[in-house]
Structure formats: C-alpha cells, structure tokens
Amino acid sequence: MRKRRPAFDPNQGMFHFEAPILRAPEVRQIPHVEGQLEGLDRRVASAVGHILAEASRAGRTRYDVAGGVSELLGDDVSKMMLDAYASESREGHNISFGRFLALVADTHSYGVLNALLAEIGATIVVGEEIATVELGHVQAQMRDLKVREQQLLKVVKPITRGGE
C-alpha cells in the first residue's frame, strides 16, 4: 500500500510579496460556499507533522518540542499529544489554536502558519518585518499626499488680507 501524501505542502509557506488567494471569500462580499475549507483539520495535522519533522532535522526530539510548548503555555503538552495532533487519520485529536500557536512559536515555524492563513486570504509578518510593511504604508501615504499637493498647486494663490 502506498503511503498517503501529506496534506500540507511545505512550499506553501515560502515568503513572497503576492497577496494570498482567498480560499474563503470575505463574508461581506460573497456568502460562504459549503466545503470551501474542507479537509482543513487534515492539513493542520499534516502541518503539525511537518513542523515536528523539521524540528527533528534541526536536532530537537518531540520530547524537546513538547517541553517547549508546555513551558510557553504553562500547561502539560506531552510527546504523545503531539503525535496525536500530527496524525491526519486521528480526527478526534485536533490541536487547539492556542497549542498550535505555541508550537509555531517554540519551533519558529512561521512559514507553516502563514501557509495555513493564506487559505483564508491572510498573511503574517514576524518581528521586525513590520517595519517593511509600515514603510510601504508610509510610501503609499506620501504618494497620496504628493497627488494632493499637485492638485492644490493648481488652485492656490497667495493669501492676502487687508490689502497686504
């Protein structure tokens, strides 16, 4: 029997500047269509497995990762729990969002989180990357102000009051 391909594609998390394609439309624009996020639990489980495999390649055991996640949460997360969360076939053992975020934070697997968020049209910036985003925002504001400046230059006249 052939081994099933993981539902999570690690290449999805590569950094790029393209806006994510919405898998689920914005609520205000288009009503949700049944099944748009079908299989998401399986992809999340596969993503957990990918994170754990990457951590292993970096020299960390699942016990190490479980300890790191436990420390971050102040709650016990065992190696067996991580094994269950990583199993695509164990539908009753889905990882909570809080534990998934702690796993991402402990392993610095931001690309995996980004790939999953892209399915709903979102993306993340990490740490000082926010400065790059802010720079783009400031530059867009400056372009708008330059346009407004040009409009005003066409109509402004010196202000004179009282014959001065």
C-alpha positions as CSV (number, residue, x, y, z in Angstrom):
1,M,0.0,0.0,0.0
2,R,1.4,3.4,-1.0
3,K,1.9,5.9,1.7
4,R,-0.5,8.8,1.5
5,R,1.0,12.2,0.6
6,P,0.9,14.7,3.4
7,A,-2.0,17.2,3.1
8,F,0.3,20.1,4.0
9,D,2.7,21.3,1.3
10,P,5.8,22.9,2.9
11,N,6.4,25.0,-0.2
12,Q,3.2,26.9,0.6
13,G,4.9,28.8,3.4
14,M,7.7,30.4,1.3
15,F,7.9,34.2,1.7
16,H,6.7,36.3,-1.2
17,F,5.0,39.7,-1.7
18,E,1.9,38.4,-3.5
19,A,-1.4,38.8,-1.8
20,P,-2.8,35.4,-0.7
21,I,-5.5,34.0,-2.9
22,L,-8.7,33.8,-0.9
23,R,-9.9,30.2,-0.4
24,A,-12.8,31.5,1.6
25,P,-14.4,34.7,0.4
26,E,-14.8,37.7,2.6
27,V,-18.1,37.5,4.5
28,R,-19.2,40.9,3.5
29,Q,-18.6,40.4,-0.2
30,I,-19.7,36.8,-1.1
31,P,-21.5,34.3,1.0
32,H,-19.6,31.3,2.1
33,V,-19.8,28.2,-0.1
34,E,-20.2,24.9,1.7
35,G,-16.9,22.9,1.7
36,Q,-14.5,25.8,0.9
37,L,-12.2,24.7,3.8
38,E,-12.9,21.0,3.5
39,G,-10.0,19.0,4.8
40,L,-8.6,21.8,6.9
41,D,-8.2,19.7,10.0
42,R,-6.3,17.2,8.0
43,R,-4.0,19.9,6.6
44,V,-3.4,21.3,10.1
45,A,-2.5,17.8,11.3
46,S,-0.2,17.4,8.4
47,A,1.3,20.8,9.2
48,V,2.0,19.7,12.8
49,G,3.7,16.6,11.4
50,H,5.8,18.8,9.1
51,I,6.8,21.1,12.0
52,L,7.8,18.2,14.1
53,A,9.8,16.6,11.3
54,E,11.6,20.0,10.7
55,A,12.4,20.2,14.4
56,S,13.8,16.7,14.3
57,R,16.0,17.6,11.4
58,A,17.2,20.5,13.5
59,G,18.2,18.1,16.3
60,R,15.1,18.5,18.6
61,T,13.2,15.5,19.7
62,R,9.4,15.5,20.1
63,Y,10.0,15.4,23.8
64,D,12.1,18.7,23.5
65,V,9.3,20.3,21.5
66,A,6.6,19.1,23.9
67,G,8.7,20.6,26.8
68,G,9.0,23.9,24.9
69,V,5.3,24.1,24.1
70,S,4.4,23.2,27.7
71,E,6.7,25.9,29.0
72,L,5.2,28.5,26.8
73,L,1.6,27.6,27.8
74,G,2.2,26.8,31.4
75,D,0.3,23.6,30.8
76,D,1.4,20.0,30.2
77,V,1.7,19.0,26.5
78,S,3.2,15.6,26.1
79,K,5.0,13.9,23.2
80,M,2.0,11.6,22.9
81,M,-0.3,14.6,22.4
82,L,2.0,16.0,19.7
83,D,2.0,12.6,18.0
84,A,-1.9,12.6,18.0
85,Y,-2.0,16.1,16.7
86,A,0.3,15.2,13.9
87,S,-1.8,12.2,12.8
88,E,-4.0,13.0,9.8
89,S,-6.2,10.0,10.5
90,R,-7.0,10.7,14.1
91,E,-9.9,13.1,13.6
92,G,-10.8,13.2,17.3
93,H,-7.4,14.7,18.3
94,N,-7.2,18.1,16.7
95,I,-4.8,20.6,18.1
96,S,-6.3,23.7,19.6
97,F,-5.4,27.0,18.1
98,G,-3.6,28.1,21.2
99,R,-1.5,25.0,21.2
100,F,-0.8,25.3,17.5
101,L,0.4,28.9,18.0
102,A,2.6,27.8,20.9
103,L,4.1,25.0,18.7
104,V,4.8,27.6,15.9
105,A,6.4,30.0,18.5
106,D,8.5,27.3,20.0
107,T,9.8,26.0,16.6
108,H,9.8,29.3,14.8
109,S,7.7,27.7,12.0
110,Y,6.1,30.9,10.9
111,G,6.0,29.8,7.2
112,V,3.7,26.9,8.2
113,L,1.4,29.3,10.0
114,N,1.5,31.7,7.0
115,A,0.6,28.9,4.6
116,L,-2.4,27.9,6.6
117,L,-3.5,31.5,7.0
118,A,-3.2,32.0,3.2
119,E,-6.2,29.6,2.8
120,I,-8.4,32.4,4.2
121,G,-6.7,35.2,2.5
122,A,-4.5,36.3,5.4
123,T,-0.7,36.5,5.9
124,I,1.6,37.3,8.8
125,V,4.6,39.4,9.4
126,V,7.1,38.4,12.0
127,G,9.1,40.7,14.3
128,E,10.9,43.5,12.6
129,E,9.3,42.6,9.2
130,I,6.5,45.0,10.4
131,A,8.9,47.9,9.6
132,T,8.9,46.8,6.0
133,V,5.1,46.8,5.9
134,E,5.0,50.2,7.7
135,L,7.5,51.6,5.1
136,G,5.2,50.5,2.3
137,H,2.2,52.1,4.1
138,V,4.2,55.4,4.6
139,Q,5.2,55.5,1.0
140,A,1.6,55.0,-0.1
141,Q,0.6,57.9,2.1
142,M,3.3,60.0,0.7
143,R,2.2,59.3,-2.9
144,D,-1.3,60.3,-1.9
145,L,0.0,63.5,-0.3
146,K,2.1,64.3,-3.5
147,V,-1.1,63.9,-5.6
148,R,-3.0,66.2,-3.3
149,E,0.0,68.7,-3.3
150,Q,-0.2,68.8,-7.1
151,Q,-3.9,69.4,-7.1
152,L,-3.5,72.2,-4.6
153,L,-0.7,73.8,-6.6
154,K,-3.0,74.2,-9.5
155,V,-5.5,76.3,-7.5
156,V,-3.7,78.1,-4.7
157,K,-3.0,81.7,-4.7
158,P,-1.1,83.7,-2.1
159,I,-3.2,84.6,0.9
160,T,-3.8,88.4,1.1
161,R,-5.8,90.0,3.8
162,G,-6.5,93.7,4.4
163,G,-4.7,94.8,1.3
164,E,-1.3,93.4,2.2
